[in-house]
Amino acid sequence: MNTRSTKLDPLDLLDVRSELTEDERMVQETVARFVDDQVIPFIREAFEQHHFPRELVPMVAELGLFGSSIDGYECAGLNSVCYGLICQELERGDSALRSFVSVQSSLVMFPIHAYGSDEQKDRWLPAMARGEVVGCFGLTEPHGGSDPGNMKTHARRDGDDWIINGSKMWITNGSIADVALVWAMTDEGVRGFLVEKDTPGYTTQEIENKFSLRASVTSALFFDDVRVPGTNVLPGATGMKAPLSCLTQARYGISWGVIGAAQACLDEVIRYTNERILFGRPLSHTQAMQIRLAHMARGITTAQLLSLRLGRIKDQGRLSPVQVSLAKWNNCRAALEIARDARDILGGSGISAEYVPIRHMLNLESVITYEGTETVHQLVVGQELTGVNAFG
Ligand SMILES: Cc1cc2nc3c(=O)[nH]c(=O)nc-3n(C[C@H](O)[C@H](O)[C@H](O)COP(=O)(O)OP(=O)(O)OC[C@H]3O[C@@H](n4cnc5c(N)ncnc54)[C@H](O)[C@@H]3O)c2cc1C
């Protein structure tokens, strides 16, 4: 019988890392170093001050993390597993930074690349890869994000132009975006419009007093007879399939990202329970605590295996949105439960931002809701199993 000679990594019990290629490991290490040096020391303050640390944007761009899956247009052309690892390491720092990169990469650069004209790609993608242009993605409306087909924002043709009216809610990067990709109903079905900041009739309002994703900007967008030229419509995107395809990309990244938040929490409580002496012994020496830590490791390990499997089949072009729903649901739930339990394990200290769990826990309350709530993903899986659409 083989016995192990080296200790396992508590944050990667099944050595998922050994399944990565050398290039993938290098990407992960580079982003991990950036997060350790440039994000973790400063992010708590940004969270407390409800402030997006914009100074990180050029550094993220320099590392090639915007639109990293795109080939050409000054993008890195990395595979899907690399994109996942990027999300994981960024979210180990904070979900806000991962959200920024997800929106820029999966929700704005991806659709411009997939559905845009050559002119749109040339104009926006290199500038977004360099971090000089920030994008946002406007799909959700105030009357119900889970039912985007019931879209009230609409656009009508006026000569070569389009006129947009309506509003969007809960839009990441909204008030700081140079360009908004806005989904609106038209006579031809849902279309995607690139609305540039300062376009007359287009206004944004930042949502204040969030208790979650405080280091991220979230906004409402308003469109009052906003005129955009026909050249700003994505020519290849007609119908709900287009925005939903963007969400599949972003949800895939989220399934990886939340693993990083969970790892940060487990790391913190392993240290804490070794140092905290109660009833004459370290907390980590009690059965109850070991069971709780073991549960966390189980959650992280299963999430890692799910995401890696997703990444591999995504790179083979075999990924189904249902599989992404399963992973987004499982991994967000696991990470949120780990963060909540880690918060409790820290006792009173757990409510202090000096320790990471409460910040991750509060962030994950958004992450489990956005890009499809847990219920929405469960219903997607249920529909696949039964063939019955139970949304209505
Ligand atoms: C911080 C943050 C950032 C965001 N960023 C963006 C962004 O950049 N772009 C964007 O377009 N959107 C964004 N969103 C919006 C997000 O995607 C929506 O909040 C989400 O889709 C849920 O929509 P809702 O808030 O309107 O809730 P609702 O759709 O009203 O859902 C309310 C509740 O009903 C449940 N529910 C829904 N359908 C059913 C059903 N059929 N049966 C039973 N229960 C059901 C839901 O699970 C939920 O618990 C963001 C949200 C947050 C919080």
The ligand as an SDF file (V2000), in Angstrom:
LIG
                    3D

 53 58  0  0  0  0  0  0  0  0999 V2000
  -24.4450   43.3110   -7.5410 C   0  0  0  0  0  0  0  0  0  0  0  0
  -25.2180   42.9580   -8.7680 C   0  0  0  0  0  0  0  0  0  0  0  0
  -24.6610   43.1460  -10.0210 C   0  0  0  0  0  0  0  0  0  0  0  0
  -25.3900   42.8460  -11.1860 C   0  0  0  0  0  0  0  0  0  0  0  0
  -24.8570   43.0910  -12.4220 N   0  0  0  0  0  0  0  0  0  0  0  0
  -25.6310   42.9540  -13.5400 C   0  0  0  0  0  0  0  0  0  0  0  0
  -25.1420   43.3520  -14.8410 C   0  0  0  0  0  0  0  0  0  0  0  0
  -23.9870   43.7710  -14.9780 O   0  0  0  0  0  0  0  0  0  0  0  0
  -25.9890   43.2720  -15.9030 N   0  0  0  0  0  0  0  0  0  0  0  0
  -27.2710   42.8040  -15.7880 C   0  0  0  0  0  0  0  0  0  0  0  0
  -27.9830   42.7680  -16.8000 O   0  0  0  0  0  0  0  0  0  0  0  0
  -27.7590   42.4040  -14.5700 N   0  0  0  0  0  0  0  0  0  0  0  0
  -26.9720   42.4740  -13.4520 C   0  0  0  0  0  0  0  0  0  0  0  0
  -27.4660   42.0940  -12.2140 N   0  0  0  0  0  0  0  0  0  0  0  0
  -28.8470   41.6700  -12.1070 C   0  0  0  0  0  0  0  0  0  0  0  0
  -29.0420   40.2130  -11.7530 C   0  0  0  0  0  0  0  0  0  0  0  0
  -28.7320   39.3950  -12.8560 O   0  0  0  0  0  0  0  0  0  0  0  0
  -30.4840   40.0360  -11.2470 C   0  0  0  0  0  0  0  0  0  0  0  0
  -30.5540   40.6380   -9.9640 O   0  0  0  0  0  0  0  0  0  0  0  0
  -30.9210   38.6050  -11.1880 C   0  0  0  0  0  0  0  0  0  0  0  0
  -31.0460   38.0630  -12.4890 O   0  0  0  0  0  0  0  0  0  0  0  0
  -32.2550   38.4340  -10.4580 C   0  0  0  0  0  0  0  0  0  0  0  0
  -33.2080   39.3420  -10.9400 O   0  0  0  0  0  0  0  0  0  0  0  0
  -34.0320   40.2210   -9.8940 P   0  0  0  0  0  0  0  0  0  0  0  0
  -33.0900   40.8990   -8.9780 O   0  0  0  0  0  0  0  0  0  0  0  0
  -34.9500   41.0920  -10.6520 O   0  0  0  0  0  0  0  0  0  0  0  0
  -34.8680   39.1630   -9.0450 O   0  0  0  0  0  0  0  0  0  0  0  0
  -36.2200   38.4590   -9.5060 P   0  0  0  0  0  0  0  0  0  0  0  0
  -36.0950   37.9540  -10.8940 O   0  0  0  0  0  0  0  0  0  0  0  0
  -37.3460   39.3460   -9.1910 O   0  0  0  0  0  0  0  0  0  0  0  0
  -36.2710   37.1930   -8.5320 O   0  0  0  0  0  0  0  0  0  0  0  0
  -36.7910   37.2680   -7.1910 C   0  0  0  0  0  0  0  0  0  0  0  0
  -36.8250   35.8640   -6.5860 C   0  0  0  0  0  0  0  0  0  0  0  0
  -37.7180   35.0300   -7.3380 O   0  0  0  0  0  0  0  0  0  0  0  0
  -37.0840   33.7910   -7.6370 C   0  0  0  0  0  0  0  0  0  0  0  0
  -37.6480   33.2640   -8.8870 N   0  0  0  0  0  0  0  0  0  0  0  0
  -37.4420   33.7160  -10.1480 C   0  0  0  0  0  0  0  0  0  0  0  0
  -38.1200   32.9750  -11.0400 N   0  0  0  0  0  0  0  0  0  0  0  0
  -38.7710   32.0180  -10.3240 C   0  0  0  0  0  0  0  0  0  0  0  0
  -39.6660   30.9410  -10.6790 C   0  0  0  0  0  0  0  0  0  0  0  0
  -39.9810   30.6850  -11.9430 N   0  0  0  0  0  0  0  0  0  0  0  0
  -40.1390   30.1750   -9.6790 N   0  0  0  0  0  0  0  0  0  0  0  0
  -39.8090   30.4170   -8.3980 C   0  0  0  0  0  0  0  0  0  0  0  0
  -38.9940   31.4130   -7.9940 N   0  0  0  0  0  0  0  0  0  0  0  0
  -38.4840   32.2030   -8.9480 C   0  0  0  0  0  0  0  0  0  0  0  0
  -35.6170   34.1560   -7.7540 C   0  0  0  0  0  0  0  0  0  0  0  0
  -34.8190   33.0090   -7.6040 O   0  0  0  0  0  0  0  0  0  0  0  0
  -35.4700   35.1620   -6.6090 C   0  0  0  0  0  0  0  0  0  0  0  0
  -35.2970   34.4580   -5.4010 O   0  0  0  0  0  0  0  0  0  0  0  0
  -26.7090   42.3340  -11.0570 C   0  0  0  0  0  0  0  0  0  0  0  0
  -27.2480   42.0980   -9.7710 C   0  0  0  0  0  0  0  0  0  0  0  0
  -26.5230   42.4030   -8.6490 C   0  0  0  0  0  0  0  0  0  0  0  0
  -27.1460   42.1580   -7.2910 C   0  0  0  0  0  0  0  0  0  0  0  0
  1  2  1  0
  2  3  1  0
  2 52  2  0
  3  4  2  0
  4  5  1  0
  4 50  1  0
  5  6  2  0
  6  7  1  0
  6 13  1  0
  7  8  2  0
  7  9  1  0
  9 10  1  0
 10 11  2  0
 10 12  1  0
 12 13  2  0
 13 14  1  0
 14 15  1  0
 14 50  1  0
 15 16  1  0
 16 17  1  0
 16 18  1  0
 18 19  1  0
 18 20  1  0
 20 21  1  0
 20 22  1  0
 22 23  1  0
 23 24  1  0
 24 25  2  0
 24 26  1  0
 24 27  1  0
 27 28  1  0
 28 29  2  0
 28 30  1  0
 28 31  1  0
 31 32  1  0
 32 33  1  0
 33 34  1  0
 33 48  1  0
 34 35  1  0
 35 36  1  0
 35 46  1  0
 36 37  1  0
 36 45  1  0
 37 38  2  0
 38 39  1  0
 39 40  1  0
 39 45  2  0
 40 41  1  0
 40 42  2  0
 42 43  1  0
 43 44  2  0
 44 45  1  0
 46 47  1  0
 46 48  1  0
 48 49  1  0
 50 51  2  0
 51 52  1  0
 52 53  1  0
M  END
$$$$
